[in-house]
Amino acid sequence: MDQEERRRHASSFGAAAAAYAEHRPDYAHDAVRWALRPARGTRVLDLGAGTGKLAATLVALGVDVVAVEPDPAMLAELHRSLPEVRALPGSAEAIPLPDASVDVVLAGNAMHWFDMDVAGPEIARVLSPGGVLAGLWNVVDDRVGWVAGLGRVGGSAAVGPRDTRGSWPGQTADAHLPRPGVAARFGSAEQAMFPHGQRRTADALVATLATRAGVLDLPGQERAALLGRIRAYLGSRPETALGEFTLPMLTCVLRTRRL
């Protein structure tokens, strides 16, 4: 998508900040540990921190974290849920931190919103030499039959090109890290995936999908019709029709280092 469309989608989350905080999943601890592992220090920036889903995992792991988030409503939710975390207004393109002030920059389900032509050099600026840049994405495991069916019913608005296990590796590696020549101070990319199933009911899963940018951006009647089709599909499947079930998910990580 072009920059204007990216900005429009990225700005849609504030209207659903409370629902985002309630329904979006956290991140697999093993995935976060893998993202952090090459770092030489412990100062971590959660960039595009949203309501603090990734920051909460970092706090649970005992990490020294500062969060930066551009949307005021999302930032307010972060302050409410994690008052102990230093959280600042800012963006990937204008990070309110000094040069070489962090050892790791992490982005949870956010790196695809960055304008890397601008954000790449800015991230390199705040990272210490040898520092780590990593993006984390929670995706559904479409190797499971009913999950693949959910993708067909929900379409790209609800289950987009980065949101399934099958499409994530190819969609992500080349698309979201700083490009050579724009921020050439980063090394080659590494990828890994970690199981991270989520307990859901049909209503809870519909509420989760309703917080996706592609769904939030739909006109009201289209959004209601889409969510109705998803709810009907979940009600028709034996895996999801009766009470709680596990949504098969993975936390996927894309990692590189500042040279």
C-alpha positions as CSV (number, residue, x, y, z in Angstrom):
1,M,0.0,0.0,0.0
2,D,1.1,3.6,-0.5
3,Q,2.1,5.9,2.3
4,E,-1.3,7.7,2.5
5,E,-3.2,4.3,2.7
6,R,-0.7,3.1,5.3
7,R,-1.3,6.2,7.4
8,R,-5.1,5.9,7.1
9,H,-5.0,2.2,8.2
10,A,-2.5,2.8,11.0
11,S,-4.6,5.7,12.4
12,S,-7.7,3.5,12.7
13,F,-6.7,1.7,15.9
14,G,-7.3,4.6,18.3
15,A,-11.1,4.4,17.9
16,A,-10.9,0.8,19.1
17,A,-8.1,1.2,21.7
18,A,-10.1,-0.4,24.6
19,A,-11.2,-3.4,22.5
20,Y,-7.6,-3.8,21.2
21,A,-6.3,-3.9,24.8
22,E,-9.0,-6.4,25.8
23,H,-8.9,-8.8,22.8
24,R,-5.5,-8.7,21.0
25,P,-3.1,-11.5,22.0
26,D,0.1,-11.1,23.8
27,Y,3.4,-12.5,22.5
28,A,5.0,-15.9,23.1
29,H,7.8,-15.5,25.7
30,D,10.1,-17.8,23.8
31,A,9.7,-15.5,20.7
32,V,10.6,-12.4,22.7
33,R,13.6,-14.1,24.3
34,W,14.8,-15.1,20.8
35,A,14.4,-11.5,19.6
36,L,16.4,-10.2,22.5
37,R,19.1,-12.9,22.6
38,P,21.9,-11.3,20.4
39,A,21.7,-8.0,22.2
40,R,24.8,-6.9,24.2
41,G,22.7,-4.8,26.6
42,T,19.2,-4.7,28.2
43,R,17.8,-1.3,27.3
44,V,14.7,-2.1,25.1
45,L,12.5,0.2,23.0
46,D,9.0,-1.0,22.2
47,L,8.3,1.0,19.1
48,G,4.7,1.4,17.9
49,A,3.8,0.0,21.3
50,G,0.0,0.3,21.0
51,T,-1.8,-0.6,24.2
52,G,1.3,-2.3,25.6
53,K,0.8,-6.0,24.6
54,L,4.5,-6.5,23.9
55,A,5.6,-4.2,26.7
56,A,3.7,-6.3,29.2
57,T,5.6,-9.4,28.0
58,L,8.9,-7.5,28.3
59,V,8.0,-6.4,31.9
60,A,7.1,-10.1,32.7
61,L,10.6,-11.1,31.5
62,G,12.2,-8.4,33.7
63,V,13.4,-6.2,30.8
64,D,14.1,-2.5,31.1
65,V,11.6,-1.1,28.5
66,V,10.6,2.3,27.2
67,A,7.6,2.5,24.9
68,V,6.9,4.9,22.0
69,E,3.4,5.1,20.4
70,P,1.9,7.8,18.1
71,D,-1.8,7.3,18.8
72,P,-3.1,9.2,21.9
73,A,-5.9,6.7,22.7
74,M,-3.6,3.7,22.4
75,L,-1.0,5.5,24.5
76,A,-3.6,6.3,27.2
77,E,-4.5,2.5,27.4
78,L,-0.8,1.7,27.7
79,H,-0.5,4.2,30.6
80,R,-3.6,2.7,32.3
81,S,-2.5,-0.9,32.0
82,L,1.3,-0.5,32.6
83,P,1.8,2.6,34.7
84,E,5.3,1.5,35.6
85,V,6.5,1.6,32.0
86,R,7.9,4.9,30.7
87,A,5.7,5.6,27.6
88,L,6.2,8.5,25.3
89,P,4.4,10.0,22.3
90,G,6.3,9.5,19.1
91,S,6.7,7.4,16.0
92,A,9.2,5.2,14.2
93,E,9.9,8.1,11.9
94,A,10.6,10.5,14.9
95,I,11.7,8.6,18.0
96,P,12.0,10.9,21.1
97,L,15.2,9.3,22.4
98,P,18.9,10.2,22.2
99,D,21.4,8.6,19.9
100,A,22.6,5.1,20.8
101,S,20.3,5.1,23.9
102,V,18.8,1.5,23.5
103,D,20.3,-1.9,22.8
104,V,17.1,-3.4,21.2
105,V,14.2,-2.0,19.2
106,L,11.2,-4.3,19.1
107,A,7.9,-3.7,17.2
108,G,4.9,-5.9,17.9
109,N,2.5,-6.2,15.0
110,A,3.7,-2.7,14.0
111,M,6.7,-2.7,11.7
112,H,4.5,-3.0,8.6
113,W,3.1,0.5,9.4
114,F,6.6,2.1,9.4
115,D,7.9,4.3,6.5
116,M,11.2,2.5,6.6
117,D,12.8,5.1,4.2
118,V,12.6,7.4,7.2
119,A,12.3,5.0,10.1
120,G,15.3,2.9,9.1
121,P,17.9,5.6,9.7
122,E,16.0,6.8,12.8
123,I,16.0,3.3,14.3
124,A,19.7,3.0,13.5
125,R,20.3,6.4,15.3
126,V,18.8,5.3,18.6
127,L,20.4,1.8,18.6
128,S,23.8,1.2,20.1
129,P,26.4,-0.4,17.8
130,G,25.6,-4.1,17.5
131,G,22.0,-3.5,18.7
132,V,19.1,-5.6,17.6
133,L,16.0,-4.6,15.5
134,A,13.2,-7.2,15.5
135,G,9.6,-7.2,14.4
136,L,7.1,-9.7,16.0
137,W,3.8,-10.7,14.4
138,N,1.1,-13.0,15.9
139,V,-0.4,-15.0,13.0
140,V,-3.0,-17.8,12.7
141,D,-1.8,-21.2,11.8
142,D,-3.6,-21.9,8.5
143,R,-2.2,-25.5,8.3
144,V,-5.3,-26.3,10.4
145,G,-8.3,-26.8,8.3
146,W,-10.9,-24.7,10.1
147,V,-8.4,-21.8,10.4
148,A,-7.8,-21.9,6.6
149,G,-11.6,-21.8,6.2
150,L,-11.7,-18.7,8.5
151,G,-9.3,-17.0,6.2
152,R,-11.5,-17.7,3.2
153,V,-14.6,-16.4,4.9
154,G,-13.0,-13.4,6.5
155,G,-10.9,-12.4,3.5
156,S,-8.0,-10.0,3.5
157,A,-9.8,-7.5,5.7
158,A,-9.9,-9.9,8.7
159,V,-7.0,-12.2,7.9
160,G,-4.5,-10.3,5.8
161,P,-1.4,-11.3,3.9
162,R,0.9,-11.2,7.0
163,D,-1.7,-12.8,9.3
164,T,-1.3,-16.5,8.3
165,R,1.5,-18.9,8.8
166,G,1.6,-19.8,5.1
167,S,2.0,-16.3,3.8
168,W,4.1,-14.7,6.6
169,P,7.7,-15.7,5.7
170,G,7.7,-14.5,2.1
171,Q,5.5,-11.4,2.8
172,T,7.5,-10.2,5.7
173,A,11.3,-10.6,5.2
174,D,11.8,-8.3,2.2
175,A,9.0,-5.9,2.9
176,H,9.5,-4.5,6.3
177,L,13.2,-4.3,7.3
178,P,15.3,-1.2,6.4
179,R,16.3,-1.5,2.7
180,P,20.0,-1.6,1.8
181,G,21.1,1.9,0.7
182,V,18.5,3.6,2.9
183,A,19.8,2.2,6.2
184,A,22.7,0.0,5.2
185,R,23.9,-0.3,8.7
186,F,21.8,-3.4,9.3
187,G,22.9,-7.0,8.7
188,S,21.0,-9.9,7.1
189,A,17.7,-11.0,8.4
190,E,16.8,-14.0,10.5
191,Q,13.3,-15.5,10.9
192,A,11.8,-17.8,13.5
193,M,8.3,-19.0,14.5
194,F,7.1,-20.0,18.0
195,P,3.8,-21.7,18.9
196,H,1.4,-19.4,20.8
197,G,-2.2,-20.8,20.9
198,Q,-4.9,-18.6,22.3
199,R,-8.0,-19.6,24.2
200,R,-11.1,-18.0,22.6
201,T,-14.8,-18.4,22.2
202,A,-16.5,-17.6,18.9
203,D,-17.6,-14.2,20.3
204,A,-14.1,-13.4,21.6
205,L,-12.5,-14.3,18.3
206,V,-15.0,-12.2,16.4
207,A,-14.2,-9.3,18.8
208,T,-10.5,-9.9,18.1
209,L,-10.9,-9.8,14.3
210,A,-12.9,-6.6,14.7
211,T,-9.8,-4.8,15.9
212,R,-7.9,-5.4,12.7
213,A,-7.2,-2.4,10.6
214,G,-8.8,-3.8,7.5
215,V,-12.0,-4.4,9.4
216,L,-12.0,-1.1,11.3
217,D,-11.6,0.8,8.0
218,L,-14.8,-0.8,6.4
219,P,-18.0,1.2,6.3
220,G,-20.4,0.2,9.1
221,Q,-22.7,-2.0,7.2
222,E,-19.9,-3.8,5.4
223,R,-18.1,-4.4,8.7
224,A,-21.2,-5.8,10.4
225,A,-21.9,-8.1,7.4
226,L,-18.3,-9.4,7.4
227,L,-18.3,-10.0,11.2
228,G,-21.7,-11.7,10.8
229,R,-20.3,-14.1,8.2
230,I,-17.4,-14.9,10.4
231,R,-19.7,-15.5,13.4
232,A,-21.9,-17.8,11.3
233,Y,-18.9,-19.8,10.1
234,L,-17.6,-20.3,13.6
235,G,-21.0,-21.4,14.7
236,S,-21.1,-24.0,11.9
237,R,-17.8,-25.6,12.8
238,P,-17.6,-28.4,15.5
239,E,-14.2,-27.1,16.6
240,T,-15.5,-23.6,17.5
241,A,-19.3,-23.8,18.0
242,L,-19.4,-25.0,21.6
243,G,-17.7,-22.9,24.2
244,E,-13.9,-22.3,24.4
245,F,-11.4,-23.6,21.9
246,T,-7.7,-23.0,21.2
247,L,-7.0,-20.8,18.2
248,P,-3.8,-22.2,16.7
249,M,-1.4,-19.2,16.5
250,L,2.3,-18.5,16.2
251,T,4.5,-15.6,17.2
252,C,6.7,-14.9,14.2
253,V,9.9,-12.9,14.5
254,L,12.1,-11.1,12.0
255,R,15.4,-10.1,13.4
256,T,18.5,-8.1,12.3
257,R,21.4,-6.3,13.9
258,R,22.8,-2.8,13.5
259,L,26.4,-3.1,12.2
